[in-house]
Amino acid sequence: MKKILYIAALAATMLTACNKEWGPDAPGKGQCEISLRFQQAPLTAFQTKADAIGPATEDDVIDRLDVFVYKGTDTLLFDHKVYTNASGVDLSSIETKYYDVHGTYFYFFALANLDSATAAYFAQLSKNQVQTYYGGLIPLEAGNFRAHRPIMGGVASVQLGNYSYYSTQPGDKTATITLYRYLARFEIEKITADFDSADLMNSDVIVKGIIWTNVANALRPLQYFPSPNTVESGGPVFGSRSTYFPEQEFGNLEYESGYRYYQANENHHGWVSLQENYNLAQYGATGALAADFPYIYNNNYRLSEGVLNVDAPGYMCDATTHYFTGETGRVCSSTNPSQSHILNVNREFYIYPIGRNSYGTYMCTNFEGQDDTIKMVIVVEINGTTYYYPYRTMYVQPNSRYLVHNITLKGLGSTYSNFYLKKYSATMAPMSVGEWQELEVDNINLGYKDYGGTEIY
């Protein structure tokens, strides 16, 4: 499988030492300067049984950038910088400087394309609360799931001067923040009917829609603040990493290091029920943010047969659903032998992944065995009956484009929108005729009454 080479071009500028002349605005003798620089990570393309379709530059625009600054051992916010530009913030033009004495720690946490109310909520949180599971959640439906304006996050941490054991540069420092997109983008080119059964190939088969179900409505944008010796990576914003067998990954993707990110909201893994709501009011949220938000939308967990739930609001619905109207989704015909078996989709979909640690499977032996992991569901009408083709997308990676050239329909779908009912085969072996069983009877008496008076004939 093709490996993707990822190269990040740092924009950091080497500064002079602390004994330089500060000029008329000198903050004071013996103090050092820290400068902040930004860069944006490329939307990394992973191969999922497909090749590249095209660029996704429309998802690069940042119209709001919030930078939360913490100093030393203080737990409360030291400074909050906001940069806005409707046509796009120029990251290369941002130059923010802070001054303090040798040995001072600075921690930077940046979020791009954040809703202003959510930004104000994060600004009043302590450093510890920002890292907590419930307090540090972003409700995506509250203005944070917008068309082609994905939430991005990045961190940096430095210690001024030459007092750090890990420091190789005395004096002034430059902190470079790489912004990573939390969402994943899926590009689907086509759907092909290639049923194993000739009867299905000669039936009326119409694709009705593509629906992403059990999609996240909560994002935990920061798991921990990095220490000054932390190598810049997606770890703090994507959560911890772990190794999984490739066959457990969506599309059997190969990751360069052999590791997969859990997600920064990795506490969804088991002890948090996605069937519940969360409310940030207890952490200081007010107004529209002080409400019950569901963990997931398009929730299809344990629904009855023949039921598909699509309840995501606004752009979240547009980004996770696509419908084919009328005959536009037809791939097989009972009356037209020249019917094309290929449906050109050419649509992109967006989800914020949930690191759901589920050991179940989308094929279940019974109704209770299903899980609530994110699924791509292909809805197909076959001879007037609706069938579902749920595909479980386990361990979807953030900041990634999944490029799917083709999805093939091979067999009859499920009557459930969230899982396939697993069926087992029963084999009838070749028949044979057994030998006669010979039984001997010594005597049969007829025509008299026994001691109980019962007549025997």
C-alpha positions as a Markdown table, in Angstrom:
| # | Residue | x | y | z |
|---|---|---|---|---|
| 1 | Met | 0.0 | 0.0 | 0.0 |
| 2 | Lys | 1.3 | 3.5 | -0.8 |
| 3 | Lys | 2.9 | 5.4 | 2.0 |
| 4 | Ile | 2.4 | 9.2 | 2.2 |
| 5 | Leu | 5.5 | 11.4 | 2.9 |
| 6 | Tyr | 4.6 | 14.3 | 5.2 |
| 7 | Ile | 6.9 | 17.3 | 5.2 |
| 8 | Ala | 6.3 | 20.4 | 7.5 |
| 9 | Ala | 8.1 | 23.6 | 6.6 |
| 10 | Leu | 8.7 | 25.5 | 9.8 |
| 11 | Ala | 8.4 | 29.3 | 9.7 |
| 12 | Ala | 10.4 | 29.9 | 12.9 |
| 13 | Thr | 12.9 | 32.8 | 12.9 |
| 14 | Met | 16.1 | 32.6 | 14.9 |
| 15 | Leu | 16.3 | 35.6 | 17.4 |
| 16 | Thr | 19.3 | 37.1 | 19.1 |
| 17 | Ala | 20.2 | 36.5 | 22.7 |
| 18 | Cys | 18.9 | 38.4 | 25.8 |
| 19 | Asn | 21.7 | 40.9 | 26.0 |
| 20 | Lys | 20.6 | 42.7 | 22.8 |
| 21 | Glu | 19.6 | 46.3 | 22.8 |
| 22 | Trp | 15.8 | 46.5 | 23.3 |
| 23 | Gly | 15.3 | 50.1 | 22.2 |
| 24 | Pro | 13.0 | 52.7 | 23.7 |
| 25 | Asp | 10.3 | 50.1 | 24.6 |
| 26 | Ala | 12.7 | 47.8 | 26.4 |
| 27 | Pro | 10.8 | 45.7 | 29.0 |
| 28 | Gly | 13.6 | 45.7 | 31.4 |
| 29 | Lys | 17.2 | 44.4 | 31.7 |
| 30 | Gly | 17.6 | 40.6 | 32.0 |
| 31 | Gln | 14.3 | 39.8 | 30.4 |
| 32 | Cys | 13.8 | 37.7 | 27.3 |
| 33 | Glu | 11.4 | 37.7 | 24.3 |
| 34 | Ile | 9.2 | 35.0 | 23.0 |
| 35 | Ser | 7.7 | 35.2 | 19.5 |
| 36 | Leu | 4.8 | 33.2 | 18.2 |
| 37 | Arg | 4.7 | 31.8 | 14.6 |
| 38 | Phe | 1.9 | 29.8 | 12.9 |
| 39 | Gln | 1.8 | 27.2 | 10.2 |
| 40 | Gln | -0.9 | 25.0 | 8.8 |
| 41 | Ala | -0.5 | 21.2 | 8.4 |
| 42 | Pro | -1.4 | 19.8 | 5.0 |
| 43 | Leu | -4.7 | 17.8 | 4.7 |
| 44 | Thr | -2.9 | 14.5 | 4.7 |
| 45 | Ala | -4.1 | 12.0 | 2.1 |
| 46 | Phe | -4.4 | 8.3 | 3.3 |
| 47 | Gln | -5.1 | 5.6 | 0.7 |
| 48 | Thr | -8.2 | 3.7 | 1.4 |
| 49 | Lys | -8.3 | 1.3 | -1.6 |
| 50 | Ala | -8.3 | 4.4 | -3.8 |
| 51 | Asp | -6.1 | 7.1 | -5.3 |
| 52 | Ala | -6.2 | 10.9 | -5.1 |
| 53 | Ile | -9.3 | 12.6 | -6.6 |
| 54 | Gly | -8.3 | 16.2 | -6.3 |
| 55 | Pro | -7.3 | 19.0 | -4.0 |
| 56 | Ala | -9.2 | 20.2 | -0.9 |
| 57 | Thr | -7.9 | 23.7 | -0.6 |
| 58 | Glu | -11.4 | 25.1 | 0.2 |
| 59 | Asp | -11.0 | 23.6 | 3.7 |
| 60 | Asp | -7.9 | 25.7 | 4.4 |
| 61 | Val | -9.5 | 29.1 | 5.1 |
| 62 | Ile | -9.3 | 30.4 | 8.7 |
| 63 | Asp | -11.7 | 33.3 | 9.4 |
| 64 | Arg | -11.1 | 33.4 | 13.1 |
| 65 | Leu | -8.0 | 32.4 | 15.2 |
| 66 | Asp | -8.1 | 32.3 | 19.0 |
| 67 | Val | -4.8 | 32.0 | 20.9 |
| 68 | Phe | -5.0 | 31.2 | 24.6 |
| 69 | Val | -1.8 | 32.0 | 26.5 |
| 70 | Tyr | -0.8 | 30.6 | 29.9 |
| 71 | Lys | 2.3 | 31.5 | 31.9 |
| 72 | Gly | 4.3 | 29.6 | 34.5 |
| 73 | Thr | 2.4 | 27.6 | 37.0 |
| 74 | Asp | -0.6 | 29.9 | 36.8 |
| 75 | Thr | -3.8 | 28.0 | 36.1 |
| 76 | Leu | -5.8 | 30.9 | 34.9 |
| 77 | Leu | -5.5 | 32.4 | 31.4 |
| 78 | Phe | -2.7 | 35.0 | 31.0 |
| 79 | Asp | -3.8 | 36.4 | 27.6 |
| 80 | His | -6.3 | 35.8 | 24.9 |
| 81 | Lys | -5.5 | 36.9 | 21.3 |
| 82 | Val | -8.2 | 36.9 | 18.6 |
| 83 | Tyr | -7.5 | 37.4 | 14.9 |
| 84 | Thr | -10.3 | 37.6 | 12.4 |
| 85 | Asn | -10.6 | 38.1 | 8.6 |
| 86 | Ala | -13.7 | 36.9 | 6.7 |
| 87 | Ser | -11.6 | 36.2 | 3.6 |
| 88 | Gly | -8.9 | 34.3 | 5.6 |
| 89 | Val | -6.4 | 35.1 | 8.4 |
| 90 | Asp | -2.9 | 35.4 | 7.1 |
| 91 | Leu | -1.0 | 33.2 | 9.5 |
| 92 | Ser | 2.4 | 34.4 | 8.3 |
| 93 | Ser | 1.6 | 38.0 | 9.3 |
| 94 | Ile | 0.9 | 37.1 | 13.0 |
| 95 | Glu | 3.7 | 38.2 | 15.2 |
| 96 | Thr | 2.9 | 38.2 | 18.9 |
| 97 | Lys | 5.6 | 38.8 | 21.5 |
| 98 | Tyr | 5.8 | 38.3 | 25.3 |
| 99 | Tyr | 8.6 | 39.2 | 27.7 |
| 100 | Asp | 9.6 | 37.7 | 31.0 |
| 101 | Val | 12.7 | 36.5 | 33.0 |
| 102 | His | 14.9 | 33.5 | 32.4 |
| 103 | Gly | 13.2 | 30.2 | 33.2 |
| 104 | Thr | 9.6 | 31.3 | 32.7 |
| 105 | Tyr | 7.4 | 28.8 | 31.0 |
| 106 | Phe | 4.8 | 29.9 | 28.3 |
| 107 | Tyr | 2.1 | 27.6 | 27.0 |
| 108 | Phe | 0.1 | 28.4 | 23.9 |
| 109 | Phe | -3.2 | 26.8 | 22.8 |
| 110 | Ala | -4.7 | 27.9 | 19.5 |
| 111 | Leu | -8.1 | 27.1 | 18.0 |
| 112 | Ala | -9.1 | 28.1 | 14.5 |
| 113 | Asn | -12.6 | 28.7 | 13.2 |
| 114 | Leu | -14.1 | 28.6 | 16.6 |
| 115 | Asp | -17.5 | 30.1 | 17.3 |
| 116 | Ser | -17.1 | 33.4 | 19.3 |
| 117 | Ala | -19.4 | 32.2 | 22.2 |
| 118 | Thr | -17.4 | 28.9 | 22.5 |
| 119 | Ala | -14.1 | 30.9 | 22.5 |
| 120 | Ala | -15.4 | 33.1 | 25.3 |
| 121 | Tyr | -16.4 | 30.0 | 27.2 |
| 122 | Phe | -12.9 | 28.5 | 26.8 |
| 123 | Ala | -11.3 | 31.8 | 27.9 |
| 124 | Gln | -12.9 | 31.6 | 31.3 |
| 125 | Leu | -11.8 | 28.0 | 32.0 |
| 126 | Ser | -8.7 | 27.2 | 34.0 |
| 127 | Lys | -5.8 | 25.4 | 32.4 |
| 128 | Asn | -6.9 | 22.2 | 34.1 |
| 129 | Gln | -10.5 | 22.5 | 33.0 |
| 130 | Val | -9.5 | 23.0 | 29.4 |
| 131 | Gln | -7.9 | 19.5 | 29.5 |
| 132 | Thr | -10.9 | 17.8 | 31.2 |
| 133 | Tyr | -13.2 | 15.6 | 29.4 |
| 134 | Tyr | -16.5 | 17.3 | 30.1 |
| 135 | Gly | -15.4 | 20.9 | 30.7 |
| 136 | Gly | -13.1 | 21.0 | 27.7 |
| 137 | Leu | -15.7 | 19.9 | 25.1 |
| 138 | Ile | -16.7 | 22.0 | 22.1 |
| 139 | Pro | -20.4 | 21.5 | 21.1 |
| 140 | Leu | -20.1 | 21.3 | 17.3 |
| 141 | Glu | -23.7 | 22.2 | 16.5 |
| 142 | Ala | -23.3 | 25.6 | 18.4 |
| 143 | Gly | -21.8 | 27.3 | 15.4 |
| 144 | Asn | -18.7 | 25.1 | 15.3 |
| 145 | Phe | -19.6 | 22.8 | 12.4 |
| 146 | Arg | -19.5 | 25.1 | 9.4 |
| 147 | Ala | -19.1 | 24.7 | 5.7 |
| 148 | His | -15.4 | 24.4 | 4.8 |
| 149 | Arg | -14.3 | 26.0 | 8.0 |
| 150 | Pro | -13.2 | 23.0 | 10.1 |
| 151 | Ile | -12.1 | 23.5 | 13.7 |
| 152 | Met | -8.3 | 23.3 | 13.9 |
| 153 | Gly | -6.0 | 23.1 | 16.9 |
| 154 | Gly | -2.4 | 23.5 | 17.8 |
| 155 | Val | -0.1 | 23.9 | 20.8 |
| 156 | Ala | 3.4 | 25.1 | 21.8 |
| 157 | Ser | 5.4 | 25.4 | 24.9 |
| 158 | Val | 8.8 | 27.0 | 25.7 |
| 159 | Gln | 11.0 | 28.0 | 28.6 |
| 160 | Leu | 12.7 | 31.3 | 28.3 |
| 161 | Gly | 16.4 | 31.7 | 28.7 |
| 162 | Asn | 19.0 | 28.9 | 29.1 |
| 163 | Tyr | 17.6 | 27.3 | 32.3 |
| 164 | Ser | 15.9 | 24.5 | 30.5 |
| 165 | Tyr | 17.7 | 21.2 | 30.5 |
| 166 | Tyr | 16.4 | 20.6 | 27.0 |
| 167 | Ser | 17.2 | 24.0 | 25.7 |
| 168 | Thr | 19.8 | 24.3 | 23.0 |
| 169 | Gln | 19.2 | 28.0 | 22.4 |
| 170 | Pro | 19.8 | 30.5 | 25.2 |
| 171 | Gly | 17.9 | 33.8 | 25.4 |
| 172 | Asp | 14.9 | 34.6 | 23.2 |
| 173 | Lys | 12.7 | 31.8 | 21.9 |
| 174 | Thr | 10.3 | 31.3 | 19.0 |
| 175 | Ala | 7.3 | 29.1 | 19.5 |
| 176 | Thr | 5.9 | 27.6 | 16.3 |
| 177 | Ile | 2.4 | 26.3 | 16.3 |
| 178 | Thr | 1.1 | 23.8 | 13.6 |
| 179 | Leu | -2.6 | 23.9 | 13.2 |
| 180 | Tyr | -4.2 | 20.5 | 12.6 |
| 181 | Arg | -7.8 | 19.9 | 11.3 |
| 182 | Tyr | -9.9 | 17.8 | 13.7 |
| 183 | Leu | -12.2 | 16.5 | 11.0 |
| 184 | Ala | -11.8 | 13.9 | 8.3 |
| 185 | Arg | -12.9 | 14.3 | 4.7 |
| 186 | Phe | -14.3 | 11.5 | 2.6 |
| 187 | Glu | -14.4 | 11.7 | -1.2 |
| 188 | Ile | -16.4 | 9.0 | -3.0 |
| 189 | Glu | -16.2 | 8.7 | -6.7 |
| 190 | Lys | -18.6 | 6.0 | -7.7 |
| 191 | Ile | -20.8 | 3.1 | -6.6 |
| 192 | Thr | -20.8 | -0.1 | -8.8 |
| 193 | Ala | -23.4 | -2.9 | -8.8 |
| 194 | Asp | -21.6 | -6.2 | -9.2 |
| 195 | Phe | -23.9 | -8.6 | -7.3 |
| 196 | Asp | -22.9 | -12.2 | -6.9 |
| 197 | Ser | -26.5 | -13.2 | -7.8 |
| 198 | Ala | -27.6 | -12.8 | -11.5 |
| 199 | Asp | -31.2 | -12.2 | -10.3 |
| 200 | Leu | -30.1 | -9.1 | -8.5 |
| 201 | Met | -28.2 | -7.8 | -11.5 |
| 202 | Asn | -31.4 | -8.1 | -13.5 |
| 203 | Ser | -33.6 | -6.5 | -10.8 |
| 204 | Asp | -34.6 | -2.8 | -10.3 |
| 205 | Val | -31.8 | -1.5 | -8.0 |
| 206 | Ile | -31.7 | 2.2 | -7.1 |
| 207 | Val | -29.3 | 3.8 | -4.7 |
| 208 | Lys | -31.3 | 6.2 | -2.6 |
| 209 | Gly | -28.6 | 7.9 | -0.5 |
| 210 | Ile | -25.3 | 7.9 | 1.4 |
| 211 | Ile | -25.6 | 8.7 | 5.1 |
| 212 | Trp | -22.9 | 8.9 | 7.7 |
| 213 | Thr | -24.5 | 7.8 | 11.0 |
| 214 | Asn | -23.5 | 8.1 | 14.7 |
| 215 | Val | -21.4 | 11.2 | 14.0 |
| 216 | Ala | -19.9 | 13.3 | 16.8 |
| 217 | Asn | -21.5 | 16.4 | 18.1 |
| 218 | Ala | -18.7 | 16.9 | 20.8 |
| 219 | Leu | -15.0 | 17.6 | 20.3 |
| 220 | Arg | -12.4 | 17.6 | 23.1 |
| 221 | Pro | -9.8 | 19.8 | 21.4 |
| 222 | Leu | -6.9 | 19.3 | 23.9 |
| 223 | Gln | -5.8 | 16.3 | 26.0 |
| 224 | Tyr | -2.8 | 17.9 | 27.6 |
| 225 | Phe | -0.5 | 20.9 | 27.4 |
| 226 | Pro | 2.9 | 20.0 | 26.0 |
| 227 | Ser | 6.1 | 20.4 | 28.0 |
| 228 | Pro | 9.0 | 22.4 | 26.5 |
| 229 | Asn | 10.7 | 19.2 | 25.5 |
| 230 | Thr | 7.6 | 17.8 | 23.6 |
| 231 | Val | 8.3 | 17.2 | 19.9 |
| 232 | Glu | 5.7 | 19.2 | 17.9 |
| 233 | Ser | 3.1 | 16.7 | 16.7 |
| 234 | Gly | -0.7 | 16.1 | 16.8 |
| 235 | Gly | -0.5 | 14.3 | 20.1 |
| 236 | Pro | -1.9 | 16.9 | 22.5 |
| 237 | Val | -4.7 | 17.8 | 20.1 |
| 238 | Phe | -5.5 | 14.4 | 18.9 |
| 239 | Gly | -5.0 | 12.4 | 22.1 |
| 240 | Ser | -2.7 | 9.5 | 22.7 |
| 241 | Arg | -1.6 | 7.0 | 20.1 |
| 242 | Ser | -1.8 | 3.3 | 20.1 |
| 243 | Thr | -1.0 | 0.4 | 17.7 |
| 244 | Tyr | -3.8 | -1.6 | 16.1 |
| 245 | Phe | -3.8 | -4.4 | 13.5 |
| 246 | Pro | -4.2 | -2.9 | 10.0 |
| 247 | Glu | -7.3 | -4.9 | 9.4 |
| 248 | Gln | -9.1 | -3.0 | 12.1 |
| 249 | Glu | -8.5 | 0.3 | 10.3 |
| 250 | Phe | -10.9 | 1.9 | 7.9 |
| 251 | Gly | -9.9 | 0.7 | 4.5 |
| 252 | Asn | -6.8 | -1.0 | 5.9 |
| 253 | Leu | -4.9 | 2.2 | 5.7 |
| 254 | Glu | -1.2 | 2.2 | 6.5 |
| 255 | Tyr | 0.1 | 4.8 | 8.9 |
| 256 | Glu | 3.8 | 5.7 | 8.4 |
| 257 | Ser | 4.8 | 5.0 | 12.1 |
| 258 | Gly | 2.5 | 2.1 | 12.7 |
| 259 | Tyr | 0.5 | 4.1 | 15.1 |
| 260 | Arg | -3.1 | 5.5 | 15.0 |
| 261 | Tyr | -4.4 | 8.5 | 16.9 |
| 262 | Tyr | -7.3 | 7.8 | 19.3 |
| 263 | Gln | -8.7 | 11.3 | 19.1 |
| 264 | Ala | -8.6 | 14.0 | 21.8 |
| 265 | Asn | -12.1 | 13.0 | 22.8 |
| 266 | Glu | -10.9 | 9.5 | 23.4 |
| 267 | Asn | -12.8 | 9.1 | 26.6 |
| 268 | His | -15.7 | 8.1 | 24.4 |
| 269 | His | -13.9 | 4.8 | 24.4 |
| 270 | Gly | -16.1 | 3.0 | 26.9 |
| 271 | Trp | -17.3 | 4.6 | 30.1 |
| 272 | Val | -19.2 | 7.5 | 28.3 |
| 273 | Ser | -22.5 | 6.5 | 26.8 |
| 274 | Leu | -23.1 | 8.2 | 23.4 |
| 275 | Gln | -26.8 | 7.8 | 24.0 |
| 276 | Glu | -26.7 | 10.5 | 26.6 |
| 277 | Asn | -26.4 | 14.3 | 26.6 |
| 278 | Tyr | -23.8 | 16.7 | 28.0 |
| 279 | Asn | -24.2 | 20.2 | 29.4 |
| 280 | Leu | -21.4 | 22.7 | 30.0 |
| 281 | Ala | -23.4 | 25.0 | 32.3 |
| 282 | Gln | -21.7 | 23.5 | 35.4 |
| 283 | Tyr | -18.3 | 24.7 | 34.0 |
| 284 | Gly | -19.5 | 28.3 | 33.4 |
| 285 | Ala | -21.2 | 28.1 | 30.0 |
| 286 | Thr | -24.0 | 30.6 | 29.6 |
| 287 | Gly | -26.7 | 31.4 | 27.0 |
| 288 | Ala | -27.0 | 29.0 | 24.1 |
| 289 | Leu | -24.1 | 26.9 | 25.4 |
| 290 | Ala | -25.8 | 26.2 | 28.6 |
| 291 | Ala | -28.0 | 23.5 | 27.1 |
| 292 | Asp | -28.2 | 19.7 | 26.7 |
| 293 | Phe | -26.3 | 18.6 | 23.7 |
| 294 | Pro | -26.5 | 15.0 | 22.3 |
| 295 | Tyr | -23.1 | 13.3 | 22.0 |
| 296 | Ile | -24.0 | 12.1 | 18.5 |
| 297 | Tyr | -26.4 | 12.9 | 15.7 |
| 298 | Asn | -27.8 | 10.6 | 13.0 |
| 299 | Asn | -28.1 | 8.2 | 15.8 |
| 300 | Asn | -29.1 | 4.8 | 14.5 |
| 301 | Tyr | -28.1 | 2.6 | 17.5 |
| 302 | Arg | -30.6 | -0.1 | 18.2 |
| 303 | Leu | -33.4 | 1.1 | 15.9 |
| 304 | Ser | -36.1 | -1.2 | 14.6 |
| 305 | Glu | -35.9 | -2.9 | 11.2 |
| 306 | Gly | -36.5 | -0.6 | 8.3 |
| 307 | Val | -35.8 | 2.6 | 10.3 |
| 308 | Leu | -33.1 | 5.2 | 9.4 |
| 309 | Asn | -32.7 | 8.2 | 11.6 |
| 310 | Val | -31.2 | 11.4 | 10.2 |
| 311 | Asp | -31.5 | 14.3 | 12.7 |
| 312 | Ala | -28.2 | 16.3 | 12.3 |
| 313 | Pro | -28.9 | 20.0 | 12.1 |
| 314 | Gly | -27.8 | 22.5 | 9.5 |
| 315 | Tyr | -24.5 | 22.1 | 7.8 |
| 316 | Met | -23.8 | 19.0 | 9.9 |
| 317 | Cys | -26.7 | 17.3 | 7.9 |
| 318 | Asp | -25.4 | 18.6 | 4.6 |
| 319 | Ala | -21.9 | 17.4 | 5.3 |
| 320 | Thr | -23.0 | 13.8 | 6.3 |
| 321 | Thr | -25.8 | 13.1 | 3.9 |
| 322 | His | -26.4 | 12.9 | 0.1 |
| 323 | Tyr | -29.6 | 11.7 | -1.6 |
| 324 | Phe | -30.3 | 10.6 | -5.1 |
| 325 | Thr | -33.7 | 11.6 | -6.4 |
| 326 | Gly | -35.9 | 9.7 | -8.8 |
| 327 | Glu | -33.9 | 7.7 | -11.3 |
| 328 | Thr | -30.6 | 9.4 | -10.6 |
| 329 | Gly | -29.5 | 6.6 | -8.4 |
| 330 | Arg | -30.4 | 3.6 | -10.6 |
| 331 | Val | -27.7 | 1.0 | -11.1 |
| 332 | Cys | -29.7 | -2.0 | -12.3 |
| 333 | Ser | -32.9 | -2.4 | -14.3 |
| 334 | Ser | -35.3 | -5.3 | -14.9 |
| 335 | Thr | -36.3 | -4.0 | -18.3 |
| 336 | Asn | -33.3 | -2.2 | -19.7 |
| 337 | Pro | -30.4 | -4.6 | -20.4 |
| 338 | Ser | -28.1 | -1.7 | -21.4 |
| 339 | Gln | -28.5 | 0.0 | -17.9 |
| 340 | Ser | -25.2 | 1.1 | -16.6 |
| 341 | His | -24.2 | -0.6 | -13.4 |
| 342 | Ile | -22.0 | 2.4 | -12.3 |
| 343 | Leu | -23.3 | 5.4 | -10.3 |
| 344 | Asn | -21.1 | 8.4 | -10.4 |
| 345 | Val | -21.2 | 10.0 | -6.9 |
| 346 | Asn | -18.3 | 12.5 | -6.8 |
| 347 | Arg | -19.3 | 13.9 | -3.5 |
| 348 | Glu | -17.3 | 14.8 | -0.4 |
| 349 | Phe | -18.5 | 14.2 | 3.2 |
| 350 | Tyr | -17.1 | 15.5 | 6.5 |
| 351 | Ile | -17.1 | 14.0 | 10.0 |
| 352 | Tyr | -15.4 | 14.8 | 13.3 |
| 353 | Pro | -14.2 | 11.3 | 14.3 |
| 354 | Ile | -14.9 | 9.7 | 17.6 |
| 355 | Gly | -12.2 | 7.4 | 19.0 |
| 356 | Arg | -14.7 | 4.7 | 19.9 |
| 357 | Asn | -13.0 | 1.6 | 21.3 |
| 358 | Ser | -15.5 | -1.0 | 20.3 |
| 359 | Tyr | -14.7 | -4.7 | 20.1 |
| 360 | Gly | -18.0 | -5.6 | 18.5 |
| 361 | Thr | -18.7 | -5.9 | 14.9 |
| 362 | Tyr | -21.3 | -4.4 | 12.5 |
| 363 | Met | -22.3 | -8.0 | 11.7 |
| 364 | Cys | -24.1 | -9.2 | 14.8 |
| 365 | Thr | -25.6 | -12.5 | 15.9 |
| 366 | Asn | -28.5 | -10.7 | 17.5 |
| 367 | Phe | -30.0 | -7.2 | 17.9 |
| 368 | Glu | -28.3 | -6.5 | 21.3 |
| 369 | Gly | -24.8 | -7.1 | 19.8 |
| 370 | Gln | -24.6 | -4.0 | 17.7 |
| 371 | Asp | -22.4 | -1.0 | 18.5 |
| 372 | Asp | -22.7 | 2.8 | 18.0 |
| 373 | Thr | -19.5 | 3.4 | 16.0 |
| 374 | Ile | -19.5 | 5.8 | 13.1 |
| 375 | Lys | -20.8 | 4.1 | 10.0 |
| 376 | Met | -21.2 | 5.0 | 6.3 |
| 377 | Val | -24.6 | 3.7 | 5.3 |
| 378 | Ile | -25.6 | 3.1 | 1.6 |
| 379 | Val | -29.4 | 3.1 | 1.3 |
| 380 | Val | -30.5 | 1.0 | -1.7 |
| 381 | Glu | -34.0 | 0.1 | -3.0 |
| 382 | Ile | -34.2 | -3.3 | -4.6 |
| 383 | Asn | -37.5 | -4.2 | -6.3 |
| 384 | Gly | -39.3 | -1.7 | -4.2 |
| 385 | Thr | -37.8 | -2.9 | -0.8 |
| 386 | Thr | -35.3 | -0.7 | 1.1 |
| 387 | Tyr | -32.0 | -2.3 | 2.2 |
| 388 | Tyr | -29.1 | -0.8 | 4.1 |
| 389 | Tyr | -25.4 | -1.4 | 3.6 |
| 390 | Pro | -23.7 | -0.1 | 6.8 |
| 391 | Tyr | -19.9 | 0.0 | 6.7 |
| 392 | Arg | -18.2 | 0.6 | 10.1 |
| 393 | Thr | -15.4 | 3.2 | 9.8 |
| 394 | Met | -13.2 | 2.2 | 12.8 |
| 395 | Tyr | -10.3 | 4.5 | 13.9 |
| 396 | Val | -10.9 | 7.2 | 11.4 |
| 397 | Gln | -7.9 | 9.6 | 11.5 |
| 398 | Pro | -8.3 | 13.4 | 11.8 |
| 399 | Asn | -6.7 | 15.9 | 9.4 |
| 400 | Ser | -7.0 | 13.2 | 6.7 |
| 401 | Arg | -8.7 | 12.8 | 3.3 |
| 402 | Tyr | -10.1 | 9.4 | 2.6 |
| 403 | Leu | -10.2 | 9.0 | -1.2 |
| 404 | Val | -12.6 | 6.2 | -2.2 |
| 405 | His | -12.7 | 5.5 | -5.9 |
| 406 | Asn | -15.4 | 2.8 | -5.8 |
| 407 | Ile | -17.9 | 1.1 | -3.5 |
| 408 | Thr | -19.2 | -2.2 | -4.9 |
| 409 | Leu | -22.5 | -3.8 | -4.0 |
| 410 | Lys | -22.0 | -7.6 | -3.9 |
| 411 | Gly | -24.9 | -9.0 | -2.0 |
| 412 | Leu | -28.3 | -8.3 | -0.5 |
| 413 | Gly | -28.2 | -5.5 | 2.2 |
| 414 | Ser | -29.4 | -5.5 | 5.8 |
| 415 | Thr | -32.9 | -4.7 | 7.0 |
| 416 | Tyr | -31.3 | -2.8 | 9.9 |
| 417 | Ser | -29.6 | 0.6 | 9.3 |
| 418 | Asn | -26.9 | 0.0 | 12.0 |
| 419 | Phe | -25.7 | -3.6 | 11.5 |
| 420 | Tyr | -25.9 | -6.7 | 9.4 |
| 421 | Leu | -27.6 | -9.7 | 11.1 |
| 422 | Lys | -24.9 | -12.3 | 10.9 |
| 423 | Lys | -26.1 | -15.5 | 9.3 |
| 424 | Tyr | -24.6 | -19.0 | 9.4 |
| 425 | Ser | -24.8 | -21.7 | 6.8 |
| 426 | Ala | -26.4 | -25.0 | 7.2 |
| 427 | Thr | -25.0 | -27.7 | 4.8 |
| 428 | Met | -27.1 | -30.6 | 3.6 |
| 429 | Ala | -24.7 | -33.5 | 2.9 |
| 430 | Pro | -25.1 | -36.0 | 0.0 |
| 431 | Met | -28.1 | -38.3 | 0.7 |
| 432 | Ser | -27.9 | -42.1 | 1.1 |
| 433 | Val | -30.3 | -45.0 | 1.7 |
| 434 | Gly | -29.7 | -46.8 | 5.0 |
| 435 | Glu | -29.8 | -50.6 | 5.5 |
| 436 | Trp | -33.0 | -52.4 | 6.7 |
| 437 | Gln | -33.4 | -52.9 | 10.4 |
| 438 | Glu | -34.6 | -56.5 | 11.0 |
| 439 | Leu | -36.9 | -57.1 | 14.0 |
| 440 | Glu | -38.2 | -60.5 | 15.1 |
| 441 | Val | -41.6 | -61.0 | 16.8 |
| 442 | Asp | -42.2 | -64.3 | 18.5 |
| 443 | Asn | -46.0 | -64.2 | 18.9 |
| 444 | Ile | -49.1 | -61.9 | 18.7 |
| 445 | Asn | -52.3 | -63.0 | 20.4 |
| 446 | Leu | -55.6 | -61.9 | 19.0 |
| 447 | Gly | -59.3 | -62.1 | 20.0 |
| 448 | Tyr | -59.5 | -62.3 | 23.8 |
| 449 | Lys | -59.8 | -60.1 | 26.9 |
| 450 | Asp | -56.9 | -59.5 | 29.2 |
| 451 | Tyr | -57.1 | -59.3 | 33.0 |
| 452 | Gly | -58.0 | -55.6 | 32.9 |
| 453 | Gly | -60.9 | -56.2 | 30.6 |
| 454 | Thr | -59.4 | -54.4 | 27.6 |
| 455 | Glu | -60.3 | -56.1 | 24.3 |
| 456 | Ile | -57.4 | -57.1 | 22.1 |
| 457 | Tyr | -58.0 | -57.6 | 18.4 |
